[in-house]
Amino acid sequence: MHWLGWGGGWFMIAIWWALIIVGIFFLVKWVNTQRSQSTKADSALEILKKRYARGEITQEEFEQIKKDINDLEG
């Protein structure tokens, strides 16, 4: 029972703060994952625009691929 005295109290406080820190870590990780998933379609469109600007694809190819990307989103 003695370990529940001052030493046990500090131990419980340390566990409490560790849980809070771990919770914040996983929350930040989850938010970053959600943000990166929402920008995948935008990045595909940006890559397409860059390829068109460099002359790698024609306007017709650009329009078709852009339509395909939009179809995948919706």
DSSP file (Angstrom, degrees, kcal/mol; ACC not computed):
  #  RESIDUE AA STRUCTURE BP1 BP2  ACC     N-H-->O    O-->H-N    N-H-->O    O-->H-N    TCO  KAPPA ALPHA  PHI   PSI    X-CA   Y-CA   Z-CA
    1    1 A M    >         0   0    0      0, 0.0     3,-1.6     0, 0.0     4,-0.1   0.000 360.0 360.0 360.0 -22.5    0.0    0.0    0.0
    2    2 A H  G >   +     0   0    0      1,-0.3     3,-1.9     2,-0.2     6,-0.3   0.810 360.0  67.1 -62.7 -29.7    2.9    2.3    0.5
    3    3 A W  G 3  S+     0   0    0      1,-0.3     5,-0.4     4,-0.1    -1,-0.3   0.674  90.1  65.1 -67.8 -15.1    3.5    2.7   -3.2
    4    4 A L  G <  S+     0   0    0     -3,-1.6    -1,-0.3     4,-0.2    -2,-0.2   0.451  89.3  85.2 -83.5   0.1    0.2    4.6   -3.5
    5    5 A G  S <> S-     0   0    0     -3,-1.9     4,-2.1    -4,-0.1     5,-0.2   0.471 114.1 -40.7 -72.8-138.3    1.7    7.3   -1.3
    6    6 A W  H  > S+     0   0    0      1,-0.2     4,-2.2     2,-0.2     5,-0.2   0.906 141.4  51.6 -60.1 -43.6    3.7   10.2   -2.8
    7    7 A G  H  > S+     0   0    0     -5,-0.3     4,-1.9     1,-0.2    -1,-0.2   0.909 110.7  47.6 -62.2 -42.5    5.6    7.9   -5.2
    8    8 A G  H  > S+     0   0    0     -5,-0.4     4,-2.4    -6,-0.3    -1,-0.2   0.860 109.2  54.8 -66.2 -36.0    2.4    6.4   -6.5
    9    9 A G  H  X S+     0   0    0     -4,-2.1     4,-2.1     2,-0.2    -2,-0.2   0.923 109.6  45.8 -63.8 -44.3    0.8    9.8   -7.0
   10   10 A W  H  X S+     0   0    0     -4,-2.2     4,-2.4     1,-0.2    -1,-0.2   0.873 111.1  54.4 -65.1 -36.4    3.8   11.0   -9.1
   11   11 A F  H  X S+     0   0    0     -4,-1.9     4,-2.2    -5,-0.2    -2,-0.2   0.920 108.8  47.5 -63.0 -43.7    3.6    7.7  -11.1
   12   12 A M  H  X S+     0   0    0     -4,-2.4     4,-2.5     2,-0.2    -2,-0.2   0.879 111.2  51.0 -66.2 -38.2   -0.1    8.3  -11.9
   13   13 A I  H  X S+     0   0    0     -4,-2.1     4,-2.5     2,-0.2     5,-0.2   0.912 109.6  50.7 -64.4 -41.8    0.6   11.9  -12.9
   14   14 A A  H  X S+     0   0    0     -4,-2.4     4,-2.3     2,-0.2    -2,-0.2   0.910 111.2  48.1 -62.9 -42.0    3.4   10.7  -15.2
   15   15 A I  H  X S+     0   0    0     -4,-2.2     4,-2.5     2,-0.2    -2,-0.2   0.927 110.3  52.5 -63.3 -43.9    1.0    8.1  -16.8
   16   16 A W  H  X S+     0   0    0     -4,-2.5     4,-2.0     1,-0.2    -2,-0.2   0.929 112.2  44.3 -57.7 -48.2   -1.7   10.8  -17.2
   17   17 A W  H  X S+     0   0    0     -4,-2.5     4,-2.5     1,-0.2    -1,-0.2   0.864 111.2  54.3 -66.8 -36.1    0.7   13.1  -19.0
   18   18 A A  H  X S+     0   0    0     -4,-2.3     4,-2.6    -5,-0.2    -1,-0.2   0.919 108.6  49.1 -63.1 -42.7    2.1   10.3  -21.1
   19   19 A L  H  X S+     0   0    0     -4,-2.5     4,-2.4     2,-0.2    -2,-0.2   0.895 111.3  49.7 -63.4 -40.2   -1.5    9.4  -22.3
   20   20 A I  H  X S+     0   0    0     -4,-2.0     4,-2.4     2,-0.2    -2,-0.2   0.930 112.5  46.8 -64.0 -45.2   -2.1   13.1  -23.1
   21   21 A I  H  X S+     0   0    0     -4,-2.5     4,-2.3     2,-0.2    -2,-0.2   0.916 113.5  47.9 -64.4 -43.6    1.1   13.4  -25.1
   22   22 A V  H  X S+     0   0    0     -4,-2.6     4,-2.4     1,-0.2    -1,-0.2   0.902 111.3  51.9 -63.9 -40.2    0.4   10.1  -27.0
   23   23 A G  H  X S+     0   0    0     -4,-2.4     4,-2.0    -5,-0.2    -2,-0.2   0.911 110.2  47.7 -62.2 -43.0   -3.1   11.2  -27.7
   24   24 A I  H  X S+     0   0    0     -4,-2.4     4,-2.5     2,-0.2     5,-0.2   0.902 110.0  53.9 -64.0 -41.0   -1.9   14.5  -29.1
   25   25 A F  H  X S+     0   0    0     -4,-2.3     4,-2.3     1,-0.2    -2,-0.2   0.940 111.3  44.0 -58.5 -48.8    0.6   12.7  -31.3
   26   26 A F  H  X S+     0   0    0     -4,-2.4     4,-2.3     1,-0.2    -1,-0.2   0.834 111.6  54.4 -68.9 -31.4   -2.0   10.4  -32.8
   27   27 A L  H  X S+     0   0    0     -4,-2.0     4,-2.4     2,-0.2    -1,-0.2   0.930 110.3  45.8 -65.0 -45.5   -4.4   13.3  -33.3
   28   28 A V  H  X S+     0   0    0     -4,-2.5     4,-2.3     1,-0.2    -2,-0.2   0.906 112.9  50.8 -64.0 -41.7   -1.7   15.2  -35.3
   29   29 A K  H  X S+     0   0    0     -4,-2.3     4,-1.9    -5,-0.2    -2,-0.2   0.909 111.1  48.3 -62.2 -42.5   -0.9   12.1  -37.3
   30   30 A W  H  X S+     0   0    0     -4,-2.3     4,-2.4     2,-0.2    -2,-0.2   0.909 110.5  50.6 -65.2 -43.4   -4.6   11.6  -38.1
   31   31 A V  H  X S+     0   0    0     -4,-2.4     4,-2.3     1,-0.2    -2,-0.2   0.918 110.6  49.5 -61.9 -43.5   -5.1   15.2  -39.2
   32   32 A N  H  X S+     0   0    0     -4,-2.3     4,-2.2     1,-0.2    -1,-0.2   0.880 110.3  51.0 -63.7 -37.6   -2.0   15.0  -41.5
   33   33 A T  H  X S+     0   0    0     -4,-1.9     4,-2.0     2,-0.2    -2,-0.2   0.917 110.8  48.2 -64.6 -43.8   -3.3   11.8  -43.0
   34   34 A Q  H  X S+     0   0    0     -4,-2.4     4,-1.6     1,-0.2    -2,-0.2   0.896 112.0  49.8 -63.3 -40.4   -6.7   13.3  -43.7
   35   35 A R  H  X S+     0   0    0     -4,-2.3     4,-0.9     1,-0.2    -2,-0.2   0.905 110.7  48.5 -66.4 -42.0   -5.1   16.4  -45.2
   36   36 A S  H  < S+     0   0    0     -4,-2.2     4,-0.3     1,-0.2     3,-0.3   0.851 110.1  52.3 -69.5 -33.3   -2.8   14.4  -47.5
   37   37 A Q  H >< S+     0   0    0     -4,-2.0     3,-0.8     1,-0.2     4,-0.4   0.861 106.7  53.0 -69.4 -34.7   -5.7   12.2  -48.7
   38   38 A S  H 3< S+     0   0    0     -4,-1.6     4,-0.3     1,-0.2    -1,-0.2   0.706 108.9  49.9 -74.7 -18.5   -7.8   15.2  -49.6
   39   39 A T  T 3X S+     0   0    0     -4,-0.9     4,-2.4    -3,-0.3    -1,-0.2   0.397  82.3  92.2-100.4   3.1   -5.1   16.7  -51.8
   40   40 A K  H <> S+     0   0    0     -3,-0.8     4,-1.9    -4,-0.3    -1,-0.2   0.917  88.9  46.4 -63.4 -42.9   -4.3   13.6  -53.9
   41   41 A A  H  > S+     0   0    0     -4,-0.4     4,-2.1     1,-0.2    -1,-0.2   0.898 112.1  51.8 -65.9 -39.5   -6.8   14.6  -56.6
   42   42 A D  H  > S+     0   0    0     -4,-0.3     4,-2.5     1,-0.2    -1,-0.2   0.907 108.6  50.7 -62.8 -41.2   -5.4   18.2  -56.6
   43   43 A S  H  X S+     0   0    0     -4,-2.4     4,-2.4     2,-0.2    -1,-0.2   0.876 108.3  52.3 -67.3 -35.1   -1.9   16.9  -57.0
   44   44 A A  H  X S+     0   0    0     -4,-1.9     4,-2.2     2,-0.2    -1,-0.2   0.915 111.3  47.1 -64.2 -41.7   -2.9   14.7  -59.9
   45   45 A L  H  X S+     0   0    0     -4,-2.1     4,-2.4     2,-0.2    -2,-0.2   0.890 111.0  51.7 -66.9 -38.8   -4.5   17.7  -61.6
   46   46 A E  H  X S+     0   0    0     -4,-2.5     4,-2.3     2,-0.2    -2,-0.2   0.910 109.3  49.9 -63.9 -42.1   -1.3   19.8  -60.9
   47   47 A I  H  X S+     0   0    0     -4,-2.4     4,-2.4     1,-0.2    -2,-0.2   0.917 110.4  51.0 -61.4 -42.6    0.9   17.1  -62.5
   48   48 A L  H  X S+     0   0    0     -4,-2.2     4,-2.2     1,-0.2    -2,-0.2   0.917 109.4  50.0 -60.8 -44.0   -1.4   17.0  -65.5
   49   49 A K  H  X S+     0   0    0     -4,-2.4     4,-2.4     1,-0.2    -1,-0.2   0.894 110.6  49.9 -62.8 -39.7   -1.2   20.8  -65.8
   50   50 A K  H  X S+     0   0    0     -4,-2.3     4,-2.0     2,-0.2    -1,-0.2   0.905 109.4  51.0 -66.0 -40.8    2.6   20.7  -65.6
   51   51 A R  H  <>S+     0   0    0     -4,-2.4     5,-2.4     1,-0.2     6,-0.7   0.904 112.1  47.2 -62.9 -40.1    2.8   18.0  -68.3
   52   52 A Y  H ><5S+     0   0    0     -4,-2.2     3,-1.0     1,-0.2    -2,-0.2   0.909 110.4  52.2 -66.4 -42.0    0.6   20.1  -70.6
   53   53 A A  H 3<5S+     0   0    0     -4,-2.4    -2,-0.2     1,-0.3    -1,-0.2   0.846 108.6  50.9 -64.0 -33.6    2.7   23.2  -69.9
   54   54 A R  T 3<5S-     0   0    0     -4,-2.0    -1,-0.3    -5,-0.1    -2,-0.2   0.562 116.6-115.9 -80.0  -7.4    5.9   21.3  -70.8
   55   55 A G  T < 5S+     0   0    0     -3,-1.0    -3,-0.2    -4,-0.5    -2,-0.1   0.668  77.3 129.3  83.6  16.7    4.3   20.1  -74.1
   56   56 A E  S   <S+     0   0    0     -5,-2.4     2,-0.3    -6,-0.2    -4,-0.2   0.775  73.4  30.2 -74.9 -26.0    4.3   16.4  -73.1
   57   57 A I  S    S-     0   0    0     -6,-0.7    -2,-0.1    -9,-0.1     2,-0.1  -0.926  83.0-115.8-132.2 157.3    0.6   16.0  -74.0
   58   58 A T     >  -     0   0    0     -2,-0.3     4,-2.6     1,-0.1     5,-0.1  -0.308  34.3-104.3 -83.4 171.7   -1.8   17.6  -76.5
   59   59 A Q  H  > S+     0   0    0      2,-0.2     4,-2.8     1,-0.2     5,-0.2   0.888 122.6  53.0 -63.9 -38.7   -4.8   19.7  -75.5
   60   60 A E  H  > S+     0   0    0      2,-0.2     4,-2.2     1,-0.2    -1,-0.2   0.919 110.8  46.1 -63.6 -43.0   -7.1   16.8  -76.4
   61   61 A E  H  > S+     0   0    0      2,-0.2     4,-2.8     1,-0.2     5,-0.3   0.913 111.7  53.0 -64.1 -41.8   -5.1   14.4  -74.2
   62   62 A F  H  X S+     0   0    0     -4,-2.6     4,-2.6     1,-0.2    -2,-0.2   0.941 110.5  46.3 -57.1 -49.7   -5.2   17.1  -71.4
   63   63 A E  H  X S+     0   0    0     -4,-2.8     4,-2.1     1,-0.2    -1,-0.2   0.891 113.7  48.7 -63.4 -40.2   -8.9   17.4  -71.6
   64   64 A Q  H  X S+     0   0    0     -4,-2.2     4,-2.3     2,-0.2    -1,-0.2   0.930 113.9  44.7 -66.9 -45.1   -9.5   13.6  -71.7
   65   65 A I  H  X S+     0   0    0     -4,-2.8     4,-2.5     2,-0.2    -2,-0.2   0.898 112.0  53.2 -66.6 -39.0   -7.2   13.0  -68.7
   66   66 A K  H  X S+     0   0    0     -4,-2.6     4,-2.3    -5,-0.3    -1,-0.2   0.909 109.4  49.2 -61.3 -41.4   -8.8   15.9  -66.8
   67   67 A K  H  X S+     0   0    0     -4,-2.1     4,-2.3     2,-0.2    -2,-0.2   0.909 109.9  51.6 -62.8 -42.5  -12.2   14.4  -67.4
   68   68 A D  H  X S+     0   0    0     -4,-2.3     4,-1.8     2,-0.2    -2,-0.2   0.905 109.6  49.5 -61.5 -42.4  -11.0   11.0  -66.2
   69   69 A I  H  X S+     0   0    0     -4,-2.5     4,-1.5     1,-0.2    -2,-0.2   0.925 111.5  48.5 -63.2 -44.2   -9.6   12.6  -63.0
   70   70 A N  H  X S+     0   0    0     -4,-2.3     4,-1.8     1,-0.2    -1,-0.2   0.863 108.8  54.1 -64.2 -36.3  -12.9   14.4  -62.3
   71   71 A D  H  < S+     0   0    0     -4,-2.3    -1,-0.2     1,-0.2    -2,-0.2   0.868 106.1  53.1 -65.0 -36.0  -14.9   11.2  -62.9
   72   72 A L  H  < S+     0   0    0     -4,-1.8    -1,-0.2     1,-0.2    -2,-0.2   0.855 108.8  50.0 -67.4 -34.2  -12.7    9.4  -60.3
   73   73 A E  H  <        0   0    0     -4,-1.5    -2,-0.2     1,-0.2    -1,-0.2   0.904 360.0 360.0 -69.9 -41.8  -13.5   12.1  -57.8
   74   74 A G     <        0   0    0     -4,-1.8    -1,-0.2    -5,-0.1    -2,-0.2   0.430 360.0 360.0 -96.9 360.0  -17.3   12.1  -58.2
